Amino acid sequence: MTNLNAITISSLELNDGRHIPQLGFGVFQVPADETVGAVDQALQTGYSLIDTAAMYENETEVGAAIAQSGLDRSEVFVTTKLWNDDQGRDTARRAFERSLERLGFDYVDLYLIHWPAPAQDRFLETWETLSELHAEGRARSIGVSNFLVDHLERIIDATGVVPAVNQVELHPLLQQPELRRFHSRHGIVTEAWSPLAKGGRLLEDPVITEIADAAGRSPAQVVLRWHTRLGNVAIPKSVTPSRIEENLRVFDFELDPEQMAAIEALDRGERTGPDPATFG
């Protein structure tokens, strides 16, 4: 456990022996001109995991916010991702170099293949390049995003290198139990993007609001606590200071087994993002 600004954040051990905070700050769809302020607010609040991607076009601003924060680089766990157009052995390496340059770092804590993009059929050779970057120490941990079981099996069987993380769309309306079981068997950490779903409908669900009222918490806090109780990493996004702080304060209350089961019963297999089997 680490304690930052009086907010205690649990962490999970990765299969490479490193640790990742269980709750992080995502900057997907945060405009570049708002990113420095949002990341600065998150770091001041106590977040130590920042999640960006080449495709988000705000890596430069994430790096600038961390540089001006006064925190040592080792105190912030930074994730970025390789975009689909840059998959391939040599192109992936060049894209990684560009991400490092934009961030202003000499390493990243976690580097992910953003999507399998199966129609391109380049994610295996791309994974081999990430494995090389990991061996060089410039990608301290490596993983994937939006990979399905068959994609994971292919890269593991071919290389013997198991991703440390698979970052996927996951929330009470899309719980992906089969994928999570595969992760558990192979020591892969499940990281949830869109952990609160989209559009606000989940946060208005009577099951969630009833639990929130009973706990004296917000619906978002209940959903994020559900994630952490499951053993997921979650990366909610907000540019509102009060919500940035609210989202982090989820480790000081519990959900009982009945509440966890009630949330589990909300699963509808409902994606709000693209289908990884066909996207890219």
C-alpha positions as CSV (number, residue, x, y, z in Angstrom):
1,M,0.0,0.0,0.0
2,T,1.2,3.5,-0.7
3,N,0.0,6.7,0.9
4,L,-0.2,9.9,-1.1
5,N,-1.8,13.0,0.3
6,A,-3.6,11.0,2.9
7,I,-5.4,8.8,0.3
8,T,-4.4,5.2,0.6
9,I,-4.2,3.3,-2.8
10,S,-3.7,-0.4,-3.0
11,S,-1.5,-1.9,-5.6
12,L,-1.3,-5.2,-7.5
13,E,1.8,-7.3,-8.2
14,L,2.4,-7.9,-11.9
15,N,3.8,-11.2,-13.2
16,D,7.2,-9.5,-13.8
17,G,7.5,-8.6,-10.1
18,R,6.6,-5.0,-10.4
19,H,3.6,-3.3,-8.9
20,I,0.8,-1.2,-10.4
21,P,-1.6,1.1,-8.5
22,Q,-5.1,-0.3,-8.5
23,L,-6.7,3.0,-9.4
24,G,-5.3,5.3,-12.0
25,F,-6.1,8.4,-14.0
26,G,-7.0,8.1,-17.7
27,V,-6.7,10.9,-20.3
28,F,-8.6,9.4,-23.2
29,Q,-10.5,12.2,-24.9
30,V,-8.9,14.9,-22.7
31,P,-8.0,17.7,-25.0
32,A,-4.3,18.5,-25.2
33,D,-4.9,22.0,-23.8
34,E,-6.7,20.6,-20.7
35,T,-4.3,17.6,-20.1
36,V,-1.6,19.4,-18.1
37,G,-4.1,20.8,-15.7
38,A,-6.1,17.6,-15.3
39,V,-3.0,15.5,-14.8
40,D,-1.5,18.1,-12.4
41,Q,-4.8,17.9,-10.4
42,A,-4.7,14.1,-10.4
43,L,-1.1,14.0,-9.1
44,Q,-1.9,16.6,-6.4
45,T,-4.9,14.5,-5.3
46,G,-2.8,11.4,-4.9
47,Y,-3.0,9.4,-8.2
48,S,0.3,7.8,-9.1
49,L,-0.9,5.9,-12.3
50,I,-1.4,8.0,-15.4
51,D,-2.7,6.2,-18.6
52,T,-2.2,7.8,-22.0
53,A,-1.7,6.5,-25.6
54,A,-0.1,7.7,-28.8
55,M,-3.6,7.9,-30.3
56,Y,-4.8,10.3,-27.6
57,E,-2.4,13.0,-28.9
58,N,-1.6,14.2,-25.4
59,E,1.5,12.3,-24.4
60,T,3.5,15.6,-24.6
61,E,1.2,17.2,-22.1
62,V,1.2,14.2,-19.8
63,G,5.0,14.3,-19.7
64,A,5.0,18.1,-19.1
65,A,2.6,17.7,-16.1
66,I,4.7,15.1,-14.5
67,A,7.9,17.1,-15.1
68,Q,6.4,20.1,-13.4
69,S,4.8,18.2,-10.5
70,G,7.8,18.1,-8.3
71,L,7.5,14.3,-8.1
72,D,10.4,12.0,-8.9
73,R,9.8,10.1,-12.1
74,S,9.9,6.9,-10.1
75,E,6.9,8.0,-8.1
76,V,4.5,8.0,-11.2
77,F,3.5,4.9,-13.1
78,V,3.0,5.9,-16.7
79,T,1.3,3.8,-19.3
80,T,1.2,4.5,-23.0
81,K,0.1,2.5,-26.0
82,L,1.1,1.6,-29.6
83,W,-1.5,2.6,-32.2
84,N,-2.8,0.2,-34.9
85,D,-1.1,2.0,-37.8
86,D,2.3,1.4,-36.1
87,Q,2.1,-2.3,-35.6
88,G,4.9,-4.4,-37.1
89,R,8.5,-5.2,-35.9
90,D,10.3,-2.0,-37.0
91,T,7.4,0.4,-37.0
92,A,6.5,-0.5,-33.4
93,R,10.0,0.3,-32.3
94,R,10.0,3.6,-34.1
95,A,6.6,4.5,-32.6
96,F,7.9,3.6,-29.1
97,E,10.8,6.0,-29.6
98,R,8.4,8.8,-30.6
99,S,6.3,8.2,-27.6
100,L,9.3,8.4,-25.3
101,E,10.4,11.6,-27.0
102,R,6.9,13.2,-26.6
103,L,6.7,12.1,-23.0
104,G,10.3,13.3,-22.3
105,F,11.2,10.0,-20.6
106,D,13.9,7.4,-21.1
107,Y,11.4,4.6,-20.1
108,V,7.7,4.0,-19.6
109,D,6.4,1.8,-16.8
110,L,3.9,0.0,-19.0
111,Y,3.7,-0.2,-22.8
112,L,0.7,-1.8,-24.4
113,I,-0.4,-2.8,-27.9
114,H,-3.6,-0.7,-28.1
115,W,-5.7,-3.2,-30.2
116,P,-5.0,-6.6,-31.7
117,A,-6.3,-5.3,-35.1
118,P,-6.6,-9.0,-36.3
119,A,-7.2,-8.1,-39.9
120,Q,-3.7,-6.7,-40.1
121,D,-2.2,-9.9,-38.6
122,R,0.8,-8.0,-37.2
123,F,0.2,-8.2,-33.4
124,L,2.5,-11.3,-33.0
125,E,5.5,-9.6,-34.5
126,T,4.6,-6.4,-32.6
127,W,4.6,-8.4,-29.4
128,E,8.0,-9.7,-30.2
129,T,9.2,-6.1,-30.5
130,L,7.6,-5.2,-27.2
131,S,9.4,-8.1,-25.6
132,E,12.7,-6.7,-26.9
133,L,11.9,-3.3,-25.5
134,H,11.2,-4.9,-22.1
135,A,14.5,-6.8,-22.2
136,E,16.2,-3.5,-22.9
137,G,14.6,-2.0,-19.8
138,R,12.9,0.9,-21.6
139,A,9.5,-0.6,-21.3
140,R,9.6,-1.7,-17.7
141,S,6.4,-3.8,-18.1
142,I,4.6,-4.8,-21.3
143,G,1.1,-5.8,-22.0
144,V,-1.8,-5.5,-24.4
145,S,-5.2,-3.8,-24.6
146,N,-8.5,-5.1,-26.0
147,F,-7.1,-8.6,-26.6
148,L,-9.5,-11.6,-26.6
149,V,-8.6,-15.0,-25.4
150,D,-7.6,-16.3,-28.8
151,H,-5.3,-13.3,-29.3
152,L,-3.7,-13.9,-25.9
153,E,-3.2,-17.6,-26.6
154,R,-1.5,-16.9,-29.9
155,I,1.2,-14.5,-28.5
156,I,1.8,-16.6,-25.4
157,D,2.1,-19.9,-27.3
158,A,4.4,-18.3,-29.9
159,T,6.7,-16.4,-27.6
160,G,6.3,-17.8,-24.1
161,V,6.0,-14.1,-22.9
162,V,2.8,-13.5,-21.0
163,P,1.5,-10.0,-20.9
164,A,1.6,-8.3,-17.5
165,V,-1.7,-6.5,-18.2
166,N,-4.7,-6.7,-20.6
167,Q,-6.5,-3.4,-20.6
168,V,-10.1,-4.0,-21.8
169,E,-13.5,-2.4,-21.7
170,L,-15.0,-3.7,-18.5
171,H,-17.8,-2.4,-16.2
172,P,-20.9,-4.0,-14.6
173,L,-22.7,-4.1,-17.9
174,L,-19.8,-5.9,-19.6
175,Q,-18.0,-8.1,-17.0
176,Q,-16.1,-10.4,-19.4
177,P,-15.9,-13.4,-17.0
178,E,-14.3,-15.8,-19.4
179,L,-11.5,-13.4,-20.3
180,R,-11.0,-12.6,-16.6
181,R,-10.7,-16.3,-15.8
182,F,-8.1,-16.7,-18.5
183,H,-6.2,-13.7,-17.0
184,S,-6.3,-15.3,-13.6
185,R,-4.9,-18.6,-14.8
186,H,-2.0,-16.9,-16.5
187,G,-1.2,-14.2,-14.0
188,I,-2.4,-11.3,-16.2
189,V,-3.8,-8.2,-14.5
190,T,-7.1,-7.1,-15.7
191,E,-7.3,-3.3,-16.3
192,A,-10.6,-1.7,-17.0
193,W,-11.0,1.2,-19.4
194,S,-14.5,2.9,-19.3
195,P,-14.9,1.4,-15.8
196,L,-18.0,3.4,-15.2
197,A,-19.5,2.6,-18.7
198,K,-20.6,5.5,-20.9
199,G,-23.6,7.8,-20.9
200,G,-24.3,7.7,-17.2
201,R,-27.0,5.0,-17.5
202,L,-25.1,2.6,-15.2
203,L,-24.7,5.2,-12.5
204,E,-28.5,5.7,-12.5
205,D,-29.3,2.0,-12.3
206,P,-31.4,1.3,-9.2
207,V,-29.1,-1.5,-8.0
208,I,-26.1,0.9,-8.0
209,T,-28.0,3.8,-6.5
210,E,-29.5,1.7,-3.7
211,I,-26.0,0.4,-2.8
212,A,-24.6,3.9,-2.9
213,D,-27.3,5.2,-0.6
214,A,-26.7,2.4,1.9
215,A,-22.9,3.1,1.8
216,G,-23.2,6.8,1.9
217,R,-21.2,7.0,-1.3
218,S,-21.7,8.1,-4.9
219,P,-22.7,5.6,-7.6
220,A,-19.3,6.1,-9.2
221,Q,-17.5,5.2,-6.0
222,V,-19.6,2.0,-5.6
223,V,-18.7,0.9,-9.2
224,L,-15.0,1.7,-8.7
225,R,-15.0,-0.2,-5.4
226,W,-16.6,-3.2,-7.2
227,H,-13.7,-3.1,-9.6
228,T,-11.0,-3.0,-6.9
229,R,-12.8,-5.8,-4.9
230,L,-12.7,-8.0,-8.1
231,G,-8.9,-7.3,-8.3
232,N,-9.1,-5.1,-11.4
233,V,-7.1,-2.0,-12.1
234,A,-9.5,0.9,-13.1
235,I,-8.6,4.1,-14.9
236,P,-11.6,6.5,-14.6
237,K,-11.4,9.8,-16.5
238,S,-12.5,13.3,-15.3
239,V,-11.4,16.9,-15.7
240,T,-13.6,18.0,-12.7
241,P,-11.4,18.4,-9.6
242,S,-14.2,17.2,-7.2
243,R,-14.7,14.0,-9.2
244,I,-11.0,13.4,-9.7
245,E,-10.8,13.3,-5.9
246,E,-14.1,11.4,-5.4
247,N,-13.0,8.7,-7.8
248,L,-9.9,8.0,-5.7
249,R,-11.6,7.7,-2.4
250,V,-12.8,4.2,-2.7
251,F,-10.5,2.1,-0.5
252,D,-12.1,3.1,2.8
253,F,-15.4,1.3,2.6
254,E,-16.5,-2.2,1.8
255,L,-19.2,-3.9,-0.3
256,D,-20.7,-7.1,1.2
257,P,-21.1,-10.3,-0.7
258,E,-24.8,-9.6,-1.4
259,Q,-23.9,-6.2,-2.9
260,M,-21.2,-7.7,-5.0
261,A,-23.6,-10.4,-6.3
262,A,-26.2,-7.8,-7.1
263,I,-23.7,-5.9,-9.2
264,E,-22.6,-9.1,-10.8
265,A,-26.2,-9.7,-11.9
266,L,-26.1,-6.5,-14.0
267,D,-23.9,-8.1,-16.6
268,R,-25.5,-7.9,-20.1
269,G,-22.4,-8.3,-22.3
270,E,-23.0,-4.8,-23.4
271,R,-20.1,-3.1,-25.2
272,T,-20.0,0.6,-25.6
273,G,-16.7,0.6,-27.6
274,P,-15.5,-1.3,-30.7
275,D,-15.4,-5.1,-31.0
276,P,-11.8,-6.3,-30.7
277,A,-12.5,-9.2,-33.0
278,T,-13.1,-6.8,-36.0
279,F,-11.7,-3.4,-35.1
280,G,-8.6,-2.1,-36.8
